[in-house]
């Protein structure tokens, strides 16, 4: 699985003019299931993200995790993270998992993160979403399983 995470002071997802999810601080997790990904990949990535020490401690160093500070995650499916731009000017997305499998792994990832103790909000799989965020730091990290 592939994830782009951003430390945020707040983030939200709007679908059809309605805010369907929002957090006041934590991580925005843009997630993409890739061909060949398994349930194990979803669990491994959820565990890694929950423990990733990218939040400030009392000495202003990145030394705390989502779990350490009790922050939330806003998880948004984004198949375009699978973009292959190696040929031409139009990205290809053939390395992304098929939509049904992508949905399964996306939902599993969100459940796994929640079961680890992270409050989770989610976007709407396959919807045309408007994602709003204020990146804190900025801190943006790319993760692959």
PALOPA-520889 format. One line per 8 residues: number of its first residue (from 1); for each residue x, y, z of C-alpha. Coordinates in Angstrom, 2 decimals. Each point is the difference from the previous one (the first is absolute). Example, Ala and Ser with C-alpha at 12.3 -4.5 7.8 and 13.67 -1.06 7.14 Angstrom:
<lumgus>
1> 12.30/-4.50/7.80; 1.37/3.44/-0.66 .
</lumgus>
This chain:
<lumgus>
1> 0.00/0.00/0.00; 1.07/3.55/-0.53; -0.72/2.95/2.27; 0.75/3.68/-0.02; -0.37/1.36/3.51; -0.13/3.62/1.04; 0.15/1.32/3.55; -2.92/2.42/0.20 .
9> -1.44/2.51/2.42; -3.38/-0.73/-1.58; -1.40/-1.76/-3.06; -3.38/-0.81/-1.49; -1.69/-1.80/-2.88; -2.98/1.43/-1.85; -2.22/-1.99/-2.38; -2.80/1.70/-1.89 .
17> 0.29/3.15/2.11; -0.28/-1.88/3.33; 2.90/-0.47/2.42; 0.02/-3.75/0.61; 3.12/-0.24/2.17; 2.36/2.31/1.86; 2.77/-0.03/2.57; 1.45/2.81/2.08 .
25> 3.53/-1.34/0.04; 1.99/-3.09/-0.84; 0.67/-1.61/-3.35; -1.63/0.17/-3.39; 0.68/-3.41/-1.54; -0.44/-0.28/-3.76; 0.01/-3.73/-0.71; 0.18/-2.19/-3.10 .
33> -0.19/-3.77/-0.24; 2.34/-1.35/-2.67; -0.26/-3.20/-2.04; 1.17/-2.92/2.10; -0.62/1.70/3.35; -1.35/-2.20/2.78; -1.73/0.35/3.34; 3.44/-0.26/1.60 .
41> 1.11/3.11/-1.91; -2.98/1.94/1.38; 0.78/-1.04/3.58; 3.71/0.68/-0.32; -0.59/3.47/-1.41; -2.59/0.85/2.66; 2.41/-1.06/2.74; 2.86/2.01/-1.50 .
49> -2.08/3.16/-0.37; -1.44/-0.24/3.52; 3.52/-0.14/1.48; 1.83/2.38/-2.35; 1.68/2.63/2.19; -0.68/3.21/-1.90; -1.73/2.14/2.62; 1.82/2.48/2.20 .
57> 0.99/-0.84/3.57; 0.62/2.52/2.81; 3.45/0.75/-1.44; -1.59/0.81/-3.40; 1.51/-3.13/-1.61; -1.93/-2.46/-2.16; -0.16/-2.75/2.59; -3.68/-0.86/0.55 .
65> -2.49/-2.13/-1.92; -3.74/0.18/-0.61; -0.42/-2.47/2.85; 2.25/2.02/2.32; -2.00/3.19/-0.41; -3.47/-1.50/-0.53; -0.44/1.71/-3.37; -2.33/-1.02/-2.82 .
73> 0.48/-1.20/-3.56; -2.06/0.99/-3.01; 0.33/-2.88/-2.48; -0.79/0.76/-3.65; 0.20/-2.44/-2.90; 2.07/1.31/-2.89; 0.73/-2.38/-2.87; 2.03/2.70/-1.77 .
81> 2.88/-0.78/2.37; 0.58/-2.96/-2.36; 0.76/2.35/-2.89; 2.68/-1.15/-2.42; 1.43/3.00/-1.82; 2.99/-1.77/-1.56; -1.39/0.16/-3.55; -1.63/2.98/-1.61 .
89> -1.99/2.71/1.71; -3.11/-1.93/1.00; 0.34/-1.95/3.27; -0.88/-3.67/-0.01; -1.68/-1.64/2.98; 0.27/-3.69/-0.90; 2.04/-0.76/3.13; -2.92/0.98/2.26 .
97> -2.14/-2.81/1.38; -3.33/-0.65/-1.69; -2.76/2.18/1.51; -1.69/-2.78/2.05; 3.32/-1.17/1.44; 1.10/3.61/0.53; -3.16/0.68/2.03; 0.52/-3.14/2.12 .
105> 3.59/0.92/0.86; -0.84/3.68/0.57; -2.77/-0.92/2.45; 2.21/-2.59/1.69; 2.81/2.53/0.40; -2.39/2.48/1.66; -1.35/-2.73/2.34; 3.50/-1.17/0.90 .
113> 1.08/3.55/0.82; -3.11/0.45/2.16; 0.59/-3.32/1.79; 3.52/1.19/0.85; -1.60/2.86/1.97; 0.05/2.82/-2.55; -3.26/1.95/-0.44; -0.76/-0.30/-3.72 .
121> -2.17/1.98/-2.38; -0.26/-1.04/-3.66; -0.78/1.41/-3.38; -2.40/-1.73/-2.40; 1.64/-2.64/-2.18; -0.38/0.78/-3.71; -1.72/3.35/0.57; 1.03/3.34/-1.46 .
129> 1.35/1.50/3.23; 1.29/3.44/0.90; 2.74/-0.42/2.61; 0.95/3.05/2.03; 2.97/0.12/2.34; 2.48/2.16/1.80; 3.35/-1.79/-0.08; 1.80/0.41/3.33 .
137> 3.75/0.46/-0.39; -0.34/-0.76/-2.87; 0.53/-3.71/0.56; -0.79/-2.29/-2.94; 1.25/-3.60/-0.22; -0.34/-2.68/-2.69; -0.34/-3.64/1.16; -0.07/-3.24/-1.98 .
145> -0.44/-3.52/1.33 .
</lumgus>
